[in-house]
Amino acid sequence: MRQGPLVMSETGPVCEAVQAMCAAAVSSVMVCDRQGLLVGIITEQDISRRVAFKVAPAIPLSDVMTAPVLSISANDYLFRAIARMRRYGLKHMPVVDDEGHPIGMIDLHDAMAVSNEKMMEQIDKLTHRGSIEGLKDVKQAQIDLARDLLDDNLPAPEVQALLTHINNLIYRRVIETCLADMEAEGLGTPPVKFAAIVFGSGGRGENYLFPDQDNGFIIADYPDQEHARIDGFFMELADRMTRELDGVGLPLCEGYCMAINPLWRKTASQWVKQIDMWGRKHNFVAIRLSDIFFDFQSVYGDQDLAISLRNKVAVMIAKNHFYLSAMFHEIADHNVALGFFGGFITNEEKPEYKGQINLKHTGTLPMVEAIRLLSLREGLTETATLGRIEALHAKGILDDNEREILFAAFELLTGILLDKQILDFRQGKVVGYHVDPETLSKRQQKRLTEALKSIDQLRQRVKLEFTADIF
């Protein structure tokens, strides 16, 4: 975006806006209310169509501005800004902060200048709003987009966040389509508010190329006597949603962790009771299920249901020290792929993976689990691994050096995995998480060794804190 946008009050005279635009050599002025929030925009087109030779110079901007005005968050993605401007025929669009205050302006020509023709084709696919069939092209376009972004040196975790964001857009469009079809077939609309949520890597914003489905529903509380009718509606929606997602490239979860399973389709109060029950049982099944659940985020529906549940769960688990200790014992043997003398431990059992490392199970997973435990203990509501590291650093749990080392380790491992997945896909191989360290450069091998050592040190620290110092 362009920094330092021209901003004026909605009560200011239009003549001053025209003079300011001429002096600054810009083609637009953002218009704000008394609180400084964006409420409209004045462009050269507005001047020519609504102002010139038509109104008095002192007329307030609120009388001639375009409102409401489309804007975009500074944290949003370039492809969405371009798509929105192209869709609505805009030449520029205000950029705002989380509260709605203007902080910059994005110009379509600027945006197009940093996007090549191939990227524009991908943008068209990724913002396709057509049929379920059309969404299949979106999944295909993700691979090319990931490759281009990695080639442009975008950090792998940011590529993962974008892949997750696109997958979440697919979720929303599939659910919207299913709900429209159900209403057209006479099944009505959702009888109560609900939120569709995703778990695991999707909940953390850390999707790789071909994640499977891990999803559920949070349904607003309703009278028990209405269960058959209300749950029946959401059962039907879950069945349609999971089948359609499978059809567009998000395969069914082999562990049945989906909203079609009543275990993952509950009212808000039922979810709280279930988490409380998991926290009291301390057995493998309860820990395994809660481990999947703790990284959830909402992808559709009533955000307040998800936020409320997240806050309640954070408080419940932070107070349950014995359960957190039991969680560590269940993952205690999830070690990194390094031997006693610092060499890589490779797979020697399965012929197809001989000499390779499962860099997810013996790399990123041990790190994700350790950071999750520390975050749960501290009552943090962040779900992304890097976001949790930042929050732990802000609380003084991790020092500056630990934060930097863990950031670098996570970025390295996810980058190696994404590179390998893209290569395997283009070569027609099964896309997974195995990497042959011999295919890496000597420098990469050294960096990988250091990254795995730092993750192992983190796990040793967590082991000490969760089995001795605290409990």
C-alpha positions in Angstrom: 0.0 0.0 0.0 1.0 3.6 -0.3 1.8 5.1 3.1 0.4 8.4 4.5 -3.0 8.6 2.7 -4.7 12.0 2.4 -7.4 12.1 5.1 -10.1 14.7 5.9 -13.1 15.1 8.1 -16.5 14.5 6.7 -17.5 18.0 7.8 -14.7 19.6 5.8 -15.6 21.7 2.6 -15.2 20.0 -0.7 -13.0 22.9 -2.0 -10.3 22.1 0.5 -10.4 18.4 -0.5 -9.8 19.4 -4.2 -7.0 21.7 -3.2 -5.4 19.1 -1.0 -5.6 16.5 -3.8 -3.9 18.9 -6.2 -1.2 19.8 -3.7 -0.4 16.2 -2.9 -0.7 15.0 -6.5 -3.1 12.2 -5.5 -6.4 11.1 -6.9 -8.4 10.4 -3.8 -9.1 11.6 -0.2 -10.3 9.3 2.6 -13.1 10.8 4.6 -13.4 10.1 8.4 -15.9 10.8 11.1 -15.2 12.5 14.4 -13.7 9.3 15.8 -11.3 9.0 12.9 -13.0 6.0 11.4 -13.3 5.7 7.7 -16.8 6.5 6.4 -16.3 7.4 2.8 -13.9 8.4 -0.1 -13.7 11.2 -2.6 -12.0 10.4 -5.9 -11.3 12.3 -9.1 -14.3 10.5 -10.5 -16.5 11.9 -7.7 -15.2 15.4 -8.4 -16.0 15.2 -12.1 -19.4 13.6 -11.6 -20.8 15.1 -8.4 -18.8 18.3 -7.7 -17.5 20.2 -10.7 -19.9 23.0 -11.7 -22.6 21.3 -9.6 -22.2 22.2 -5.9 -21.0 25.1 -3.8 -17.3 25.0 -2.8 -18.2 25.0 0.9 -20.5 22.0 0.8 -19.4 19.3 3.3 -17.6 16.2 1.9 -20.3 14.0 3.5 -22.7 15.3 0.8 -20.7 14.2 -2.1 -18.5 11.3 -1.0 -18.9 7.7 -2.0 -20.3 5.7 1.0 -20.2 3.1 2.2 -16.7 2.5 1.0 -15.0 -0.8 0.4 -11.7 -1.2 2.4 -9.3 -3.9 3.2 -7.2 -4.8 6.3 -3.4 -4.2 6.2 -3.0 -7.8 7.3 -5.0 -9.2 4.4 -3.5 -10.7 1.2 -2.6 -8.9 -2.0 -4.6 -11.4 -4.1 -7.8 -10.5 -2.2 -7.2 -6.8 -2.7 -6.7 -7.2 -6.4 -9.7 -9.5 -6.7 -12.0 -7.1 -4.8 -10.9 -4.0 -6.9 -11.3 -5.9 -10.2 -14.7 -7.3 -9.1 -16.1 -3.8 -8.3 -14.2 -1.8 -10.9 -12.1 0.2 -8.4 -8.8 1.9 -9.2 -7.8 2.2 -5.5 -9.0 1.0 -2.1 -8.4 2.3 1.4 -6.4 0.2 3.8 -7.6 0.3 7.5 -6.4 -1.1 10.8 -8.5 -3.4 13.0 -10.6 -0.6 14.4 -11.3 1.0 10.9 -8.9 3.9 11.0 -7.3 4.6 7.6 -3.6 3.9 7.4 -2.8 3.6 3.7 -4.1 3.3 0.2 -3.7 0.5 -2.3 -3.7 1.4 -6.0 -4.7 -1.2 -8.5 -1.8 -0.2 -10.8 0.7 -0.7 -8.0 -0.8 -4.0 -7.1 -0.8 -5.2 -10.7 2.8 -4.1 -11.1 4.0 -6.7 -8.5 1.8 -9.4 -9.9 2.8 -11.2 -13.1 0.3 -12.7 -15.6 0.6 -16.1 -14.1 -0.2 -14.8 -10.7 -3.3 -13.0 -12.1 -4.6 -16.3 -13.5 -4.1 -17.9 -10.1 -6.0 -14.9 -8.5 -8.9 -15.5 -10.8 -9.1 -19.1 -9.8 -8.6 -18.5 -6.1 -11.4 -15.9 -6.0 -13.8 -18.0 -8.2 -17.3 -17.7 -6.8 -19.0 -20.3 -9.0 -20.1 -23.9 -8.5 -18.7 -26.6 -6.3 -17.2 -28.0 -9.5 -15.3 -24.7 -10.0 -13.8 -25.0 -6.5 -11.7 -27.9 -7.7 -9.7 -25.4 -9.8 -8.9 -23.5 -6.6 -7.2 -26.5 -5.0 -5.1 -27.0 -8.2 -4.1 -23.3 -8.2 -2.8 -23.5 -4.7 0.2 -25.6 -5.7 1.3 -23.1 -8.3 0.7 -20.2 -5.9 2.7 -21.8 -3.1 5.6 -22.4 -5.5 5.6 -18.8 -6.7 5.5 -17.4 -3.2 8.3 -19.6 -2.0 10.4 -18.6 -5.0 9.7 -14.9 -4.0 11.2 -15.8 -0.6 8.0 -15.5 1.3 8.6 -17.3 4.6 7.0 -20.8 4.6 4.7 -20.1 7.6 3.2 -17.2 5.7 2.6 -19.5 2.7 1.0 -22.0 5.1 -1.3 -19.2 6.5 -2.3 -18.3 2.9 -3.0 -22.0 2.0 -5.1 -22.3 5.2 -6.9 -19.0 4.4 -7.9 -20.3 0.9 -9.0 -23.7 2.4 -11.2 -21.8 4.8 -12.7 -19.8 1.9 -13.5 -23.2 0.3 -15.2 -24.2 3.6 -17.3 -21.1 3.6 -18.4 -21.4 0.0 -19.2 -25.1 0.4 -21.3 -24.4 3.5 -23.1 -21.5 1.8 -23.9 -23.7 -1.2 -25.1 -26.6 1.0 -27.3 -24.2 3.0 -28.8 -22.7 -0.1 -29.5 -26.2 -1.5 -31.2 -27.3 1.7 -33.4 -24.2 1.8 -34.3 -24.7 -1.9 -35.3 -28.3 -1.1 -37.6 -27.2 1.6 -35.4 -28.2 4.6 -35.3 -24.6 5.8 -32.6 -22.5 7.3 -30.4 -23.1 10.3 -32.9 -23.4 13.3 -30.3 -21.8 15.7 -27.0 -20.0 15.4 -23.9 -22.2 14.8 -20.2 -22.0 14.0 -18.3 -24.4 11.8 -14.8 -25.0 13.2 -11.6 -26.6 12.0 -9.0 -28.4 14.1 -5.4 -29.4 13.8 -3.2 -27.7 11.2 -6.2 -25.8 9.9 -7.0 -24.4 13.3 -3.4 -23.3 13.7 -3.3 -21.8 10.2 -0.5 -24.2 9.2 -1.9 -26.3 6.3 0.4 -28.0 3.9 -0.8 -28.8 0.4 -3.3 -31.6 0.9 -4.8 -31.5 4.5 -7.6 -33.8 5.2 -10.8 -32.7 6.9 -10.8 -32.0 10.7 -14.0 -30.1 11.4 -16.9 -29.8 13.8 -19.9 -27.6 14.7 -20.6 -25.5 17.8 -24.4 -25.1 18.0 -26.2 -22.5 20.1 -27.9 -24.1 23.1 -31.6 -25.1 22.6 -34.3 -27.0 24.6 -33.7 -30.8 24.9 -37.1 -31.5 23.4 -36.0 -29.8 20.2 -33.0 -32.1 19.7 -34.3 -34.4 17.0 -35.4 -31.5 14.8 -32.4 -29.2 15.4 -29.6 -31.8 15.4 -31.2 -33.5 12.4 -30.8 -30.3 10.4 -27.1 -30.0 11.3 -26.5 -33.7 10.7 -27.8 -33.2 7.2 -25.6 -30.1 6.7 -22.6 -32.0 8.0 -23.2 -34.9 5.7 -23.4 -32.6 2.7 -20.5 -30.4 3.7 -18.1 -33.3 4.2 -19.0 -35.0 1.0 -18.6 -31.8 -1.0 -15.3 -30.9 0.6 -14.0 -34.4 -0.2 -15.1 -33.8 -3.8 -13.1 -30.5 -4.2 -9.9 -31.9 -2.7 -10.2 -31.8 1.1 -10.4 -35.6 1.8 -12.4 -37.2 4.5 -10.6 -37.7 7.8 -9.7 -41.3 8.3 -10.1 -40.9 12.1 -13.7 -39.6 11.6 -12.9 -36.3 13.2 -15.7 -34.5 11.3 -19.0 -32.8 12.1 -20.8 -36.0 10.8 -19.6 -37.6 14.0 -21.7 -36.5 17.0 -18.5 -36.3 19.1 -17.6 -33.2 17.0 -21.1 -31.7 16.6 -22.3 -30.3 19.9 -24.0 -27.4 21.5 -21.9 -24.8 23.3 -22.8 -26.1 26.8 -22.2 -29.7 25.6 -18.7 -28.8 24.4 -17.9 -27.3 27.8 -19.1 -30.5 29.6 -17.1 -32.7 27.2 -13.9 -30.7 27.7 -14.5 -31.0 31.5 -15.0 -34.8 31.1 -11.8 -35.1 29.1 -9.9 -33.1 31.7 -11.1 -35.5 34.5 -10.4 -38.8 32.7 -6.7 -38.5 32.1 -6.7 -41.5 29.7 -5.1 -41.9 26.3 -8.4 -41.5 24.4 -9.4 -38.3 26.2 -6.0 -36.8 25.8 -5.9 -37.7 22.1 -9.3 -36.1 21.4 -8.6 -33.0 23.4 -5.2 -32.7 21.7 -7.1 -32.5 18.3 -9.6 -30.0 19.7 -7.4 -27.5 21.4 -6.2 -25.9 18.1 -9.7 -25.1 16.7 -10.7 -21.9 14.9 -14.0 -20.8 13.3 -14.4 -20.8 9.5 -18.1 -20.0 9.2 -21.1 -18.8 11.2 -21.4 -17.1 14.6 -17.8 -16.1 15.7 -19.0 -15.3 19.2 -19.8 -19.0 19.8 -16.2 -20.0 19.0 -14.7 -17.1 20.9 -16.7 -17.8 24.0 -15.8 -21.5 23.9 -12.2 -20.7 23.3 -12.0 -18.4 26.4 -13.8 -21.0 28.6 -11.5 -23.8 27.5 -8.4 -21.7 28.1 -9.4 -21.1 31.7 -10.5 -24.7 32.4 -7.3 -26.2 31.1 -4.9 -23.7 32.6 -6.2 -24.7 36.0 -5.9 -28.4 35.4 -2.2 -29.0 36.1 -2.6 -32.8 36.5 -4.2 -33.0 33.0 -1.5 -31.0 31.4 1.1 -33.3 33.0 -0.8 -36.3 31.7 -0.8 -34.7 28.2 3.0 -34.5 28.3 3.3 -38.1 29.3 1.3 -39.2 26.3 3.6 -37.3 23.9 6.8 -37.9 25.8 8.1 -40.3 23.1 7.5 -38.0 20.2 11.2 -37.3 19.7 13.0 -35.4 16.9 14.9 -37.3 14.2 18.4 -37.0 15.8 20.5 -39.7 17.3 22.6 -39.6 20.4 25.7 -38.4 18.5 23.7 -35.8 16.4 23.1 -37.8 13.3 19.8 -38.1 11.5 17.5 -41.0 12.5 16.0 -42.2 9.2 13.3 -44.7 8.4 14.7 -48.2 7.8 11.5 -50.2 8.2 9.4 -49.2 5.2 11.2 -49.8 1.8 9.5 -46.8 0.1 10.8 -44.4 2.8 14.2 -46.0 3.5 16.8 -43.4 4.4 14.1 -40.7 4.8 12.9 -38.6 7.7 9.2 -38.0 8.5 9.9 -34.3 9.1 6.3 -33.7 10.4 6.2 -36.5 13.0 9.9 -36.1 14.1 10.3 -32.4 13.5 7.4 -29.9 13.4 5.0 -32.0 15.6 7.3 -32.3 18.6 7.7 -28.5 18.5 4.0 -27.8 18.0 3.1 -30.1 20.9 5.6 -28.5 23.3 4.6 -25.0 22.4 0.9 -25.9 22.8 1.5 -27.3 26.3 3.2 -24.1 27.4 0.4 -22.0 25.9 -2.3 -24.1 27.6 -0.6 -23.8 30.9 -0.5 -20.0 30.5 -4.1 -19.7 29.5 -3.3 -18.3 26.0 -6.0 -18.3 23.4 -3.7 -18.0 20.3 -3.6 -21.2 18.2 -0.9 -20.6 15.6 2.5 -22.0 16.6 4.4 -18.8 15.8 1.6 -16.7 17.4 1.9 -18.8 20.6 5.7 -18.3 20.6 5.2 -14.6 20.4 2.6 -14.7 23.2 4.9 -16.8 25.4 7.8 -14.4 24.7 5.6 -11.5 25.7 4.8 -13.2 29.0 8.5 -13.8 29.6 8.2 -17.6 29.3 10.6 -17.6 26.3 13.5 -15.2 26.1 14.6 -13.3 23.1 17.1 -15.9 22.0 14.6 -18.8 22.4 12.0 -16.9 20.4 14.5 -16.2 17.5 15.8 -19.8 17.4 12.3 -21.4 17.5 11.0 -19.0 14.8 14.0 -19.9 12.6 13.6 -23.7 13.2 9.8 -23.7 12.4 10.4 -21.6 9.3 13.1 -24.0 8.1 11.2 -27.2 8.7 8.0 -26.0 7.1 9.9 -24.6 4.1 11.7 -28.0 3.5 8.4 -29.8 3.7 6.5 -27.5 1.4 9.3 -27.6 -1.2 9.2 -31.4 -1.0 5.5 -31.6 -1.3 5.4 -29.4 -4.4 8.2 -31.4 -6.0 6.4 -34.7 -5.3 3.1 -33.4 -6.7 4.7 -32.2 -9.9 6.6 -35.5 -10.3 3.3 -37.5 -9.8 4.4 -39.0 -6.5 2.4 -39.5 -3.4 2.5 -36.2 -1.4 3.5 -36.7 2.2 6.0 -35.6 4.8 9.1 -37.7 4.2 12.3 -36.0 3.2 15.6 -37.6 2.3 18.3 -35.5 4.1 20.8 -36.5 1.3 18.8 -34.4 -1.2 19.5 -31.3 0.9 22.5 -29.2 0.5 25.3 -29.4 3.2 24.2 -26.0 4.5 20.6 -27.1 4.7 21.6 -30.3 6.5 23.6 -28.3 9.1 20.7 -25.9 9.6 18.3 -28.8 9.9 20.5 -30.5 12.5 20.6 -27.3 14.5 16.8 -26.8 14.2 16.1 -30.3 15.5 18.5 -29.8 18.4 16.7 -26.6 19.4 13.4 -28.4 19.3 14.8 -31.2 21.4 16.1 -28.7 23.9 12.6 -27.2 24.1 11.1 -30.6 24.8 13.6 -31.3 27.5 12.7 -28.0 29.1 9.0 -28.8 28.9 9.6 -32.3 30.3 11.3 -30.7 33.3 8.6 -28.2 33.9 5.7 -30.5 33.5 7.0 -33.5 35.4 9.1 -31.9 38.2 9.1 -28.2 38.8 5.3 -27.7 38.7 3.7 -31.0 39.4 
